[in-house]
Amino acid sequence: MIKVFYGEDRVRAKQAIEKFLGENYEIIDCENLSQTDLPSIFHGATFFSTDRKILLRDFFVNKDILEKLPEYLDTKHDVALFESKLDKRSSVYKELKDKIEFLEFKPTESRDFNLVFGIYRTAKTNGKKAVADLKKIEQTEDPMMFFGLLVSSALKDFAARQGIKEKRALEELSKTDSLMKSTSIQPWLLIESFLLRLSSLQ
């Protein structure tokens, strides 16, 4: 069974995905997948099980594999597609909208954008206050999306002033990104640690 989850409320979308797949599932980023990868994903078994739980991130962004999706609707696995963008004008969406379930998660409450975008700026001088501000949004923001905002802010700083501190910030973000992808430590804890380090960078 294939289901598509999308929308700005990433937190609720993730909760729905976990309800669908359970706690233990494979995660595959689709940015660099090719059509030759699809048979093993949708029809392949693992050493431990023939029934798999799979989360595919940004499948619809990869146009090369997207056009092949209708060929794999008969998969026996539970597959969740987690999309940051979804073009409802695409031919694939129009073909599939009545064949598989598309679940949209719109924001349920207004977001304090000044707070969200101001955390990086605050952390440059006051890491503890930045962490306190972060606590206010952790229940309504997706940690990976928020981390992307931090990276964007750091890149803008570096473009404006290519100093040592700006370079060190990017290096620390790179380390944090690696940890987020390779450890089981909660992403918010890793982000908090980065914010606390940022103000002391030399």
Backbone as a printed PyTorch tensor [residue, N CA C, xyz], in Angstrom:
tensor([[[  0.8390,  -1.1900,   0.0000],
         [  0.0000,   0.0000,   0.0000],
         [  0.8800,   1.2470,   0.0000]],

        [[  0.5330,   2.2080,  -0.8310],
         [  1.2740,   3.4560,  -0.9200],
         [  0.3690,   4.6020,  -0.4710]],

        [[  0.9070,   5.4780,   0.3980],
         [  0.2120,   6.6900,   0.8090],
         [  1.1650,   7.8710,   0.6650]],

        [[  0.6080,   9.0210,   0.3060],
         [  1.4110,  10.2290,   0.1440],
         [  1.0400,  11.2200,   1.2360]],

        [[  2.0510,  11.7330,   1.9340],
         [  1.8520,  12.6850,   3.0260],
         [  2.5480,  13.9960,   2.6370]],

        [[  1.8330,  15.1050,   2.7130],
         [  2.4220,  16.3830,   2.3280],
         [  1.7380,  17.5200,   3.0700]],

        [[  2.3220,  18.7040,   2.9850],
         [  1.7470,  19.8730,   3.6370],
         [  2.7410,  20.5590,   4.5510]],

        [[  2.4070,  21.7680,   4.9660],
         [  3.3120,  22.5800,   5.7790],
         [  3.4340,  22.0870,   7.2140]],

        [[  2.4240,  21.4180,   7.7250],
         [  2.4960,  20.9380,   9.1090],
         [  3.2470,  19.6110,   9.1290]],

        [[  4.5680,  19.7040,   9.1410],
         [  5.4170,  18.5180,   9.0620],
         [  5.3030,  17.6540,  10.3180]],

        [[  5.0360,  18.2720,  11.4390],
         [  4.9310,  17.5140,  12.6900],
         [  3.7390,  16.5650,  12.6380]],

        [[  2.5730,  17.0800,  12.2770],
         [  1.3840,  16.2240,  12.1890],
         [  1.5420,  15.1840,  11.0880]],

        [[  2.2020,  15.5640,   9.9930],
         [  2.4320,  14.6080,   8.9070],
         [  3.2890,  13.4500,   9.4020]],

        [[  4.3400,  13.7460,  10.1590],
         [  5.2030,  12.6930,  10.6900],
         [  4.4530,  11.7850,  11.6510]],

        [[  3.5950,  12.3810,  12.4550],
         [  2.7910,  11.5770,  13.3840],
         [  1.8900,  10.6110,  12.6190]],

        [[  1.3130,  11.0880,  11.5340],
         [  0.4460,  10.2340,  10.7140],
         [  1.2550,   9.1380,  10.0270]],

        [[  2.4660,   9.4600,   9.5980],
         [  3.3270,   8.4580,   8.9710],
         [  3.6710,   7.3540,   9.9600]],

        [[  4.0030,   7.7460,  11.1850],
         [  4.3520,   6.7520,  12.2000],
         [  3.1460,   5.8950,  12.5800]],

        [[  1.9620,   6.4740,  12.5240],
         [  0.7540,   5.6830,  12.7710],
         [  0.5540,   4.6670,  11.6600]],

        [[  0.8910,   5.0330,  10.4330],
         [  0.7530,   4.1580,   9.2750],
         [  1.8370,   3.0780,   9.2460]],

        [[  3.0880,   3.4720,   9.4790],
         [  4.2110,   2.5360,   9.3440],
         [  4.6180,   1.8630,  10.6490]],

        [[  4.2560,   2.4600,  11.7800],
         [  4.7550,   1.9410,  13.0520],
         [  6.0580,   2.6380,  13.4170]],

        [[  6.7370,   2.1390,  14.4260],
         [  7.9440,   2.8030,  14.9180],
         [  9.1960,   2.4310,  14.1270]],

        [[  9.2350,   1.2300,  13.5860],
         [ 10.4340,   0.7660,  12.8970],
         [ 10.1940,   0.7050,  11.3870]],

        [[ 10.9110,   1.5350,  10.6540],
         [ 10.7550,   1.5380,   9.1960],
         [ 12.0370,   2.0380,   8.5480]],

        [[ 12.1820,   1.6910,   7.2920],
         [ 13.3330,   2.1440,   6.5130],
         [ 13.0840,   3.5720,   6.0310]],

        [[ 14.1510,   4.3470,   5.9290],
         [ 14.0620,   5.7110,   5.4060],
         [ 14.9770,   5.8270,   4.1890]],

        [[ 14.4200,   6.2740,   3.0870],
         [ 15.1900,   6.4080,   1.8520],
         [ 14.9850,   7.8110,   1.2780]],

        [[ 16.0710,   8.5410,   1.0820],
         [ 16.0030,   9.8410,   0.4080],
         [ 16.0240,   9.6100,  -1.1000]],

        [[ 15.1160,  10.2630,  -1.7870],
         [ 14.9030,   9.9440,  -3.1990],
         [ 15.6440,  10.8550,  -4.1750]],

        [[ 16.3750,  11.8130,  -3.6670],
         [ 17.0210,  12.7950,  -4.5370],
         [ 17.9040,  12.1420,  -5.5930]],

        [[ 18.6670,  11.1120,  -5.1940],
         [ 19.6330,  10.5100,  -6.1180],
         [ 19.2270,   9.1190,  -6.6120]],

        [[ 17.9760,   8.7430,  -6.3940],
         [ 17.5270,   7.4330,  -6.8620],
         [ 17.3560,   7.4550,  -8.3830]],

        [[ 17.5130,   6.2780,  -8.9800],
         [ 17.2530,   6.1300, -10.4110],
         [ 16.1570,   5.0900, -10.6050]],

        [[ 15.6750,   4.9580, -11.8040],
         [ 14.6010,   3.9990, -12.0800],
         [ 15.0240,   2.5660, -11.7790]],

        [[ 16.3100,   2.2760, -11.8790],
         [ 16.7870,   0.9140, -11.6160],
         [ 16.7110,   0.5560, -10.1350]],

        [[ 16.5680,   1.5630,  -9.2540],
         [ 16.4560,   1.3000,  -7.8120],
         [ 15.0410,   0.8920,  -7.4120]],

        [[ 14.0660,   1.2320,  -8.2200],
         [ 12.6670,   1.0760,  -7.8110],
         [ 12.2090,  -0.3690,  -7.6100]],

        [[ 12.5830,  -1.3220,  -8.4650],
         [ 12.1220,  -2.7000,  -8.2290],
         [ 12.5440,  -3.2490,  -6.8700]],

        [[ 13.7670,  -2.9570,  -6.4320],
         [ 14.2210,  -3.4760,  -5.1350],
         [ 13.5160,  -2.7830,  -3.9850]],

        [[ 13.0850,  -1.5320,  -4.1930],
         [ 12.3820,  -0.8090,  -3.1320],
         [ 10.9450,  -1.2990,  -3.0000]],

        [[ 10.2330,  -1.3380,  -4.1020],
         [  8.7980,  -1.6480,  -4.0430],
         [  8.4900,  -3.1500,  -4.0560]],

        [[  9.4000,  -3.9660,  -4.6110],
         [  9.1200,  -5.3960,  -4.7190],
         [ 10.1380,  -6.2750,  -4.0090]],

        [[ 11.2580,  -5.6950,  -3.6020],
         [ 12.3160,  -6.4830,  -2.9860],
         [ 12.0360,  -6.7960,  -1.5260]],

        [[ 12.5830,  -7.9170,  -1.0650],
         [ 12.4760,  -8.3120,   0.3380],
         [ 13.8230,  -8.0930,   1.0170]],

        [[ 13.8020,  -8.0250,   2.3260],
         [ 15.0490,  -7.9310,   3.0760],
         [ 15.3920,  -9.2960,   3.6490]],

        [[ 16.5650,  -9.3900,   4.2270],
         [ 17.0120, -10.6470,   4.8370],
         [ 16.0950, -11.0510,   5.9820]],

        [[ 15.5250, -10.0410,   6.6600],
         [ 14.7310, -10.3160,   7.8550],
         [ 13.2400, -10.4360,   7.5850]],

        [[ 12.7570,  -9.8330,   6.5010],
         [ 11.3090,  -9.8310,   6.3090],
         [ 10.9560,  -9.6230,   4.8380]],

        [[  9.8300, -10.2050,   4.4380],
         [  9.3190,  -9.9880,   3.0810],
         [  8.3350,  -8.8280,   3.0530]],

        [[  7.8120,  -8.4480,   4.2320],
         [  6.8900,  -7.3150,   4.3410],
         [  7.6370,  -6.1390,   4.9580]],

        [[  7.8390,  -5.1090,   4.1700],
         [  8.6660,  -3.9870,   4.6160],
         [  7.8280,  -2.7390,   4.8920]],

        [[  8.3520,  -1.8830,   5.7440],
         [  7.7810,  -0.5740,   6.0390],
         [  8.8000,   0.4510,   5.5610]],

        [[  8.4160,   1.3020,   4.6180],
         [  9.3890,   2.1750,   3.9630],
         [  8.8810,   3.6150,   3.9170]],

        [[  9.7480,   4.5530,   4.2920],
         [  9.4640,   5.9740,   4.1430],
         [ 10.3650,   6.5220,   3.0350]],

        [[  9.7540,   7.0490,   1.9870],
         [ 10.4780,   7.6510,   0.8740],
         [ 10.3250,   9.1670,   0.9630]],

        [[ 11.4390,   9.8780,   1.0620],
         [ 11.3890,  11.3280,   1.2130],
         [ 11.6100,  12.0320,  -0.1190]],

        [[ 10.6630,  12.9150,  -0.4620],
         [ 10.7320,  13.7360,  -1.6760],
         [ 10.8170,  12.9070,  -2.9530]],

        [[  9.9570,  11.9130,  -3.0530],
         [  9.8680,  11.0960,  -4.2610],
         [  9.4060,  11.9450,  -5.4480]],

        [[  8.4390,  12.8280,  -5.2160],
         [  7.8610,  13.6200,  -6.2990],
         [  8.8280,  14.6600,  -6.8550]],

        [[  9.8970,  14.9630,  -6.1180],
         [ 10.8730,  15.9410,  -6.5860],
         [ 11.7500,  15.3520,  -7.6900]],

        [[ 11.9510,  14.0510,  -7.6380],
         [ 12.7990,  13.3670,  -8.6180],
         [ 11.9420,  12.9570,  -9.8190]],

        [[ 11.9480,  13.7640, -10.8560],
         [ 11.0690,  13.5420, -12.0080],
         [ 11.3710,  12.2270, -12.7310]],

        [[ 12.6240,  11.7990, -12.6680],
         [ 13.0250,  10.5790, -13.3640],
         [ 12.3080,   9.3530, -12.8130]],

        [[ 12.1920,   9.2760, -11.4940],
         [ 11.5280,   8.1100, -10.8960],
         [ 10.0260,   8.3250, -10.7410]],

        [[  9.6080,   9.5900, -10.6550],
         [  8.1900,   9.8740, -10.4410],
         [  7.3240,   9.2730, -11.5420]],

        [[  7.7750,   9.3670, -12.7690],
         [  6.9670,   8.8780, -13.8920],
         [  6.7480,   7.3700, -13.8390]],

        [[  7.5790,   6.6620, -13.0590],
         [  7.4570,   5.2080, -12.9460],
         [  6.5750,   4.7740, -11.7800]],

        [[  6.1890,   5.6930, -10.9190],
         [  5.4210,   5.3310,  -9.7250],
         [  4.1490,   4.5350, -10.0280]],

        [[  3.3720,   4.8840, -11.0580],
         [  2.1520,   4.1090, -11.3330],
         [  2.3980,   2.6200, -11.5810]],

        [[  3.6250,   2.2610, -11.9400],
         [  3.9360,   0.8590, -12.2090],
         [  4.1110,   0.0390, -10.9290]],

        [[  4.1580,   0.7170,  -9.7730],
         [  4.4510,   0.0130,  -8.5200],
         [  3.3100,   0.0950,  -7.5090]],

        [[  2.1100,   0.3760,  -7.9940],
         [  0.9770,   0.4620,  -7.0860],
         [  0.6070,  -0.8840,  -6.4770]],

        [[  1.1050,  -1.9790,  -7.0600],
         [  0.7820,  -3.3130,  -6.5520],
         [  1.7590,  -3.7810,  -5.4740]],

        [[  2.6230,  -2.8810,  -4.9750],
         [  3.5840,  -3.2870,  -3.9580],
         [  2.8920,  -3.9070,  -2.7460]],

        [[  3.5260,  -4.9170,  -2.1790],
         [  2.9950,  -5.5690,  -0.9720],
         [  3.4940,  -4.8870,   0.2960]],

        [[  4.4140,  -3.9590,   0.1380],
         [  4.9680,  -3.2560,   1.2810],
         [  4.0980,  -2.0540,   1.6500]],

        [[  4.2430,  -1.5840,   2.8880],
         [  3.6250,  -0.3250,   3.2960],
         [  4.6310,   0.7820,   3.0080]],

        [[  4.2730,   1.6760,   2.0930],
         [  5.1970,   2.7040,   1.6410],
         [  4.5660,   4.0860,   1.8440]],

        [[  5.2780,   4.9460,   2.5730],
         [  4.8370,   6.3240,   2.7790],
         [  5.7400,   7.2580,   1.9920]],

        [[  5.1500,   8.1140,   1.1880],
         [  5.8950,   9.1400,   0.4680],
         [  5.7200,  10.4490,   1.2280]],

        [[  6.8190,  11.0050,   1.7210],
         [  6.7990,  12.2280,   2.5200],
         [  7.3130,  13.3600,   1.6460]],

        [[  6.4140,  14.2530,   1.2390],
         [  6.7480,  15.2410,   0.2260],
         [  6.8170,  16.6570,   0.7840]],

        [[  7.9170,  17.3570,   0.4830],
         [  8.0140,  18.7660,   0.8540],
         [  7.2950,  19.6320,  -0.1780]],

        [[  7.2140,  19.1440,  -1.4110],
         [  6.5010,  19.8530,  -2.4700],
         [  5.6480,  18.8530,  -3.2460]],

        [[  4.4940,  19.2960,  -3.6600],
         [  3.6220,  18.4200,  -4.4460],
         [  2.9230,  19.2540,  -5.5150]],

        [[  3.2380,  18.9740,  -6.7640],
         [  2.6510,  19.6960,  -7.8900],
         [  1.3860,  18.9690,  -8.3430]],

        [[  0.2470,  19.5220,  -7.9890],
         [ -1.0230,  18.8880,  -8.3380],
         [ -1.3660,  19.0440,  -9.8160]],

        [[ -0.5350,  19.7860, -10.5270],
         [ -0.7570,  19.9290, -11.9740],
         [ -0.0560,  18.8320, -12.7630]],

        [[  0.7970,  18.0610, -12.0920],
         [  1.5620,  17.0400, -12.7990],
         [  0.6560,  15.9060, -13.2750]],

        [[  1.0590,  15.2900, -14.3610],
         [  0.2730,  14.1940, -14.9330],
         [  0.2380,  12.9890, -13.9960]],

        [[  1.3260,  12.7740, -13.2540],
         [  1.3720,  11.6300, -12.3310],
         [  0.3730,  11.8340, -11.2030]],

        [[  0.3130,  13.0400, -10.6560],
         [ -0.6680,  13.3040,  -9.5890],
         [ -2.0890,  13.0830, -10.1020]],

        [[ -2.3780,  13.5940, -11.2760],
         [ -3.7250,  13.4530, -11.8320],
         [ -4.0730,  11.9870, -12.0790]],

        [[ -3.0570,  11.2010, -12.4370],
         [ -3.2910,   9.7760, -12.6850],
         [ -3.5150,   9.0070, -11.3940]],

        [[ -2.8630,   9.4430, -10.3180],
         [ -2.8700,   8.6570,  -9.0720],
         [ -3.8540,   9.1420,  -8.0170]],

        [[ -4.3890,  10.3510,  -8.1570],
         [ -5.1700,  10.9390,  -7.0700],
         [ -6.4000,  10.1200,  -6.6840]],

        [[ -6.8850,   9.3020,  -7.6060],
         [ -8.0370,   8.4570,  -7.2890],
         [ -7.6480,   6.9940,  -7.0440]],

        [[ -6.3400,   6.7240,  -7.0580],
         [ -5.8710,   5.3450,  -6.8990],
         [ -5.1350,   5.1100,  -5.5850]],

        [[ -4.4790,   6.1540,  -5.0660],
         [ -3.8150,   6.0420,  -3.7690],
         [ -4.2230,   7.2360,  -2.9150]],

        [[ -3.9460,   7.1430,  -1.6320],
         [ -4.3890,   8.1790,  -0.6980],
         [ -3.3530,   9.3020,  -0.5910]],

        [[ -3.8210,  10.5290,  -0.7830],
         [ -2.9960,  11.7200,  -0.5970],
         [ -3.4960,  12.4360,   0.6570]],

        [[ -2.6220,  12.6140,   1.6400],
         [ -3.0120,  13.2190,   2.9060],
         [ -2.2900,  14.5500,   3.0670]],

        [[ -3.0560,  15.6470,   3.1050],
         [ -2.4600,  16.9750,   3.2440],
         [ -2.5780,  17.4510,   4.6850]],

        [[ -1.5000,  18.0530,   5.1790],
         [ -1.4670,  18.5400,   6.5490],
         [ -1.1960,  20.0490,   6.5300]],

        [[ -2.2770,  20.8040,   6.6780],
         [ -2.1700,  22.2550,   6.6940],
         [ -1.9040,  22.7370,   8.1200]],

        [[ -1.2840,  23.8940,   8.2660],
         [ -1.0340,  24.4310,   9.6090],
         [ -2.3420,  24.6080,  10.3690]],

        [[ -2.3450,  24.1850,  11.6310],
         [ -3.5500,  24.2880,  12.4450],
         [ -3.5610,  25.5470,  13.2900]],

        [[ -2.4190,  26.2230,  13.3680],
         [ -2.3640,  27.4650,  14.1390],
         [ -1.3470,  28.3940,  13.4950]],

        [[ -1.4740,  29.6630,  13.7790],
         [ -0.5460,  30.6230,  13.1950],
         [  0.8510,  30.4280,  13.7710]],

        [[  1.8600,  30.6080,  12.9300],
         [  3.2420,  30.4410,  13.3610],
         [  3.8620,  31.8110,  13.6260]],

        [[  4.7100,  31.8710,  14.6230],
         [  5.4330,  33.0930,  14.9170],
         [  6.7020,  33.1050,  14.0740]],

        [[  6.5890,  33.6290,  12.8430],
         [  7.7190,  33.5760,  11.9190],
         [  8.8990,  34.4040,  12.4070]],

        [[  8.6230,  35.5120,  13.1070],
         [  9.7210,  36.3140,  13.6330],
         [ 10.5400,  35.5170,  14.6310]],

        [[  9.8510,  34.7060,  15.4250],
         [ 10.5460,  33.8710,  16.4020],
         [ 11.3430,  32.7770,  15.6960]],

        [[ 10.7160,  32.1000,  14.7430],
         [ 11.3710,  31.0030,  14.0300],
         [ 12.6380,  31.4820,  13.3340]],

        [[ 12.5390,  32.5910,  12.6040],
         [ 13.6800,  33.0750,  11.8320],
         [ 14.6860,  33.8530,  12.6800]],

        [[ 14.2610,  34.2620,  13.8850],
         [ 15.1610,  35.0410,  14.7230],
         [ 16.0590,  34.2130,  15.6230]],

        [[ 15.8250,  32.9180,  15.7200],
         [ 16.5860,  32.0830,  16.6500],
         [ 18.0680,  32.0460,  16.2940]],

        [[ 18.3810,  31.9300,  15.0280],
         [ 19.8050,  31.9080,  14.6310],
         [ 20.4830,  33.2220,  14.9970]],

        [[ 19.8030,  34.3300,  14.7180],
         [ 20.3570,  35.6480,  15.0300],
         [ 20.5830,  35.7920,  16.5340]],

        [[ 19.6350,  35.3100,  17.3290],
         [ 19.7760,  35.3710,  18.7850],
         [ 20.9370,  34.5170,  19.2610]],

        [[ 21.0790,  33.3270,  18.6540],
         [ 22.1080,  32.3780,  19.0960],
         [ 23.5130,  32.9080,  18.8890]],

        [[ 23.6920,  33.8380,  17.9800],
         [ 25.0340,  34.3680,  17.7210],
         [ 25.5790,  35.1280,  18.9260]],

        [[ 24.6730,  35.6380,  19.7670],
         [ 25.1200,  36.3840,  20.9510],
         [ 24.6460,  35.7750,  22.2650]],

        [[ 23.5580,  34.9790,  22.1970],
         [ 22.9960,  34.4440,  23.4370],
         [ 22.4190,  33.0520,  23.1810]],

        [[ 23.2600,  32.0270,  23.3380],
         [ 22.8390,  30.6620,  23.0540],
         [ 21.7230,  30.1760,  23.9550]],

        [[ 21.7670,  30.5440,  25.2280],
         [ 20.7450,  30.0780,  26.1700],
         [ 19.3670,  30.6360,  25.8190]],

        [[ 19.3110,  31.9080,  25.4430],
         [ 18.0150,  32.4960,  25.0470],
         [ 17.5200,  31.8530,  23.7540]],

        [[ 18.4300,  31.5630,  22.8360],
         [ 18.0340,  30.9140,  21.5860],
         [ 17.4260,  29.5460,  21.8490]],

        [[ 18.0180,  28.7970,  22.7860],
         [ 17.4700,  27.4830,  23.1350],
         [ 16.0990,  27.6380,  23.7850]],

        [[ 15.9400,  28.6470,  24.6400],
         [ 14.6320,  28.8980,  25.2690],
         [ 13.5850,  29.2240,  24.2140]],

        [[ 13.9790,  30.0240,  23.2100],
         [ 13.0490,  30.3350,  22.1080],
         [ 12.7330,  29.0790,  21.3010]],

        [[ 13.7450,  28.2390,  21.1030],
         [ 13.5480,  27.0030,  20.3410],
         [ 12.5160,  26.1040,  21.0140]],

        [[ 12.5460,  26.0380,  22.3350],
         [ 11.6010,  25.1940,  23.0770],
         [ 10.1490,  25.5720,  22.7740]],

        [[  9.9340,  26.8480,  22.4520],
         [  8.5710,  27.3170,  22.2040],
         [  8.0040,  26.8060,  20.8780]],

        [[  8.8880,  26.3910,  19.9660],
         [  8.4030,  25.9930,  18.6370],
         [  8.6150,  24.5150,  18.3330]],

        [[  9.2510,  23.7870,  19.2320],
         [  9.5870,  22.3880,  18.9330],
         [  8.3610,  21.5170,  18.6820]],

        [[  7.2320,  21.8750,  19.2670],
         [  6.0340,  21.0590,  19.0910],
         [  5.3060,  21.3370,  17.7810]],

        [[  5.6620,  22.4440,  17.1270],
         [  4.9440,  22.8050,  15.9000],
         [  5.8400,  22.8430,  14.6690]],

        [[  7.1440,  22.6260,  14.8470],
         [  8.0780,  22.6640,  13.7240],
         [  8.7080,  21.2920,  13.4940]],

        [[  9.1110,  21.0400,  12.2760],
         [  9.8580,  19.8400,  11.9350],
         [ 11.3450,  20.1380,  12.1190]],

        [[ 12.0850,  19.3200,  12.8810],
         [ 13.4910,  19.6380,  13.1560],
         [ 14.3620,  19.7150,  11.9060]],

        [[ 14.1190,  18.8560,  10.9170],
         [ 14.9340,  18.8840,   9.7060],
         [ 14.6630,  20.1490,   8.8920]],

        [[ 13.4120,  20.5540,   8.8320],
         [ 13.0760,  21.7850,   8.1110],
         [ 13.6740,  22.9920,   8.8300]],

        [[ 13.5940,  22.9820,  10.1690],
         [ 14.1600,  24.0940,  10.9260],
         [ 15.6750,  24.1370,  10.7740]],

        [[ 16.3010,  22.9650,  10.7560],
         [ 17.7470,  22.9190,  10.5570],
         [ 18.1130,  23.5340,   9.2110]],

        [[ 17.2820,  23.2990,   8.2120],
         [ 17.5040,  23.9100,   6.9110],
         [ 17.4750,  25.4360,   6.9870]],

        [[ 16.6000,  25.9850,   7.8470],
         [ 16.5560,  27.4340,   8.0440],
         [ 17.8530,  27.9400,   8.6700]],

        [[ 18.4000,  27.1660,   9.6170],
         [ 19.6680,  27.5430,  10.2400],
         [ 20.7840,  27.5910,   9.1950]],

        [[ 20.8150,  26.5770,   8.3430],
         [ 21.8390,  26.5300,   7.2930],
         [ 21.6930,  27.7240,   6.3630]],

        [[ 20.4560,  28.0340,   5.9770],
         [ 20.2040,  29.1660,   5.0900],
         [ 20.6710,  30.4690,   5.7290]],

        [[ 20.3930,  30.6370,   7.0200],
         [ 20.8080,  31.8510,   7.7270],
         [ 22.3220,  31.9530,   7.7870]],

        [[ 22.9870,  30.8320,   8.0470],
         [ 24.4480,  30.8250,   8.1330],
         [ 25.0800,  31.1280,   6.7850]],

        [[ 24.4950,  30.6190,   5.7160],
         [ 25.0240,  30.8890,   4.3760],
         [ 24.8780,  32.3650,   4.0160]],

        [[ 23.7610,  32.9770,   4.4130],
         [ 23.5650,  34.4060,   4.1530],
         [ 24.5950,  35.2260,   4.9180]],

        [[ 24.8630,  34.8420,   6.1670],
         [ 25.8780,  35.5280,   6.9610],
         [ 27.2480,  35.4310,   6.2900]],

        [[ 27.5700,  34.2340,   5.8120],
         [ 28.8820,  34.0150,   5.2010],
         [ 29.0150,  34.7920,   3.8920]],

        [[ 27.9190,  34.8780,   3.1430],
         [ 27.9510,  35.6310,   1.8840],
         [ 28.1540,  37.1180,   2.1520]],

        [[ 27.5980,  37.6050,   3.2700],
         [ 27.7110,  39.0180,   3.5960],
         [ 29.0770,  39.3700,   4.1910]],

        [[ 29.6060,  38.4560,   4.9770],
         [ 30.8880,  38.7290,   5.6390],
         [ 31.6240,  37.4140,   5.8310]],

        [[ 32.5810,  37.1500,   5.0040],
         [ 33.2760,  35.8610,   5.0190],
         [ 34.3880,  35.8440,   6.0710]],

        [[ 33.9530,  35.9930,   7.3220],
         [ 34.8900,  36.0030,   8.4380],
         [ 35.1020,  34.6140,   9.0140]],

        [[ 35.9950,  34.5560,   9.9980],
         [ 36.3190,  33.2750,  10.6390],
         [ 35.1060,  32.7100,  11.3650]],

        [[ 34.3780,  33.5610,  12.0880],
         [ 33.2180,  33.0790,  12.8380],
         [ 32.1340,  32.5390,  11.9060]],

        [[ 31.9290,  33.2110,  10.7910],
         [ 30.9240,  32.7470,   9.8340],
         [ 31.3260,  31.4060,   9.2290]],

        [[ 32.6150,  31.2340,   8.9660],
         [ 33.0990,  29.9630,   8.4380],
         [ 32.9680,  28.8620,   9.4820]],

        [[ 33.2990,  29.1670,  10.7370],
         [ 33.1970,  28.1720,  11.8070],
         [ 31.7420,  27.7410,  12.0160]],

        [[ 30.8180,  28.6760,  11.8640],
         [ 29.3970,  28.3400,  12.0110],
         [ 28.9750,  27.2990,  10.9780]],

        [[ 29.4300,  27.4820,   9.7390],
         [ 29.1090,  26.5190,   8.6860],
         [ 29.7520,  25.1650,   8.9770]],

        [[ 30.9730,  25.1710,   9.5120],
         [ 31.6400,  23.9160,   9.8610],
         [ 30.8770,  23.1860,  10.9580]],

        [[ 30.4060,  23.9310,  11.9600],
         [ 29.6410,  23.3180,  13.0510],
         [ 28.3010,  22.7850,  12.5500]],

        [[ 27.6820,  23.4880,  11.6300],
         [ 26.4280,  23.0070,  11.0460],
         [ 26.6530,  21.7210,  10.2680]],

        [[ 27.7850,  21.6420,   9.5680],
         [ 28.1100,  20.4220,   8.8200],
         [ 28.2750,  19.2410,   9.7610]],

        [[ 28.9470,  19.4660,  10.8970],
         [ 29.1110,  18.4030,  11.8870],
         [ 27.7580,  17.9730,  12.4520]],

        [[ 26.9220,  18.9630,  12.7370],
         [ 25.5900,  18.6600,  13.2760],
         [ 24.7590,  17.8750,  12.2720]],

        [[ 24.8450,  18.2580,  11.0030],
         [ 24.1200,  17.5580,   9.9420],
         [ 24.5480,  16.0870,   9.8730]],

        [[ 25.8490,  15.8370,   9.9720],
         [ 26.3570,  14.4500,   9.9400],
         [ 25.8260,  13.6510,  11.1190]],

        [[ 25.7880,  14.2740,  12.2890],
         [ 25.2800,  13.5890,  13.4790],
         [ 23.7930,  13.2860,  13.3480]],

        [[ 23.0530,  14.2110,  12.7740],
         [ 21.6080,  14.0130,  12.6140],
         [ 21.3140,  12.8380,  11.6900]],

        [[ 22.2190,  12.5920,  10.7410],
         [ 22.0070,  11.5180,   9.7730],
         [ 22.6050,  10.1810,  10.2150]],

        [[ 23.4990,  10.2160,  11.2140],
         [ 24.2290,   8.9860,  11.5530],
         [ 24.0380,   8.4940,  12.9810]],

        [[ 23.3300,   9.2510,  13.8190],
         [ 23.1420,   8.8190,  15.2040],
         [ 21.6580,   8.7730,  15.5410]],

        [[ 21.3620,   8.1780,  16.6790],
         [ 19.9730,   8.0900,  17.1400],
         [ 19.6300,   9.2080,  18.1150]],

        [[ 20.5440,  10.1630,  18.2940],
         [ 20.2830,  11.2930,  19.1860],
         [ 19.1440,  12.1350,  18.6110]],

        [[ 18.2370,  12.5790,  19.4660],
         [ 17.1040,  13.3720,  19.0110],
         [ 17.5780,  14.6310,  18.2800]],

        [[ 17.0420,  14.9090,  17.0850],
         [ 17.4900,  16.0670,  16.3070],
         [ 17.4270,  17.3860,  17.0700]],

        [[ 16.3640,  17.5820,  17.8720],
         [ 16.2500,  18.8450,  18.6030],
         [ 17.4000,  19.0160,  19.5880]],

        [[ 17.8650,  17.9450,  20.2010],
         [ 18.9880,  18.0390,  21.1320],
         [ 20.2620,  18.4630,  20.4030]],

        [[ 20.4610,  17.9310,  19.2010],
         [ 21.6310,  18.3090,  18.4180],
         [ 21.5510,  19.7790,  17.9860]],

        [[ 20.3600,  20.2340,  17.6480],
         [ 20.1810,  21.6320,  17.2660],
         [ 20.4240,  22.5460,  18.4660]],

        [[ 19.9100,  22.1580,  19.6230],
         [ 20.1410,  22.9410,  20.8400],
         [ 21.6270,  23.0560,  21.1300]],

        [[ 22.3520,  21.9480,  20.9810],
         [ 23.7870,  21.9490,  21.2250],
         [ 24.4970,  22.9210,  20.2800]],

        [[ 24.0890,  22.9270,  19.0230],
         [ 24.6850,  23.8590,  18.0620],
         [ 24.4200,  25.3000,  18.4660]],

        [[ 23.1840,  25.6160,  18.8570],
         [ 22.8400,  26.9860,  19.2220],
         [ 23.6650,  27.4600,  20.4190]],

        [[ 23.9020,  26.5640,  21.3610],
         [ 24.7040,  26.9290,  22.5310],
         [ 26.1630,  27.1810,  22.1570]],

        [[ 26.6740,  26.4480,  21.1600],
         [ 28.0670,  26.6170,  20.7370],
         [ 28.2620,  27.8710,  19.8920]],

        [[ 27.2150,  28.2690,  19.1820],
         [ 27.3560,  29.3200,  18.1740],
         [ 27.8890,  30.6370,  18.7630]],

        [[ 27.3810,  31.0330,  19.9190],
         [ 27.7690,  32.3290,  20.4810],
         [ 29.2300,  32.3620,  20.9210]],

        [[ 29.8370,  31.1830,  21.1590],
         [ 31.2150,  31.1400,  21.6440],
         [ 32.2420,  30.8830,  20.5350]],

        [[ 31.7720,  30.7790,  19.2950],
         [ 32.7100,  30.5370,  18.2030],
         [ 33.6360,  31.7230,  18.0060]],

        [[ 34.8870,  31.4180,  17.7240],
         [ 35.8930,  32.4750,  17.5230],
         [ 36.3990,  32.4410,  16.0770]]])
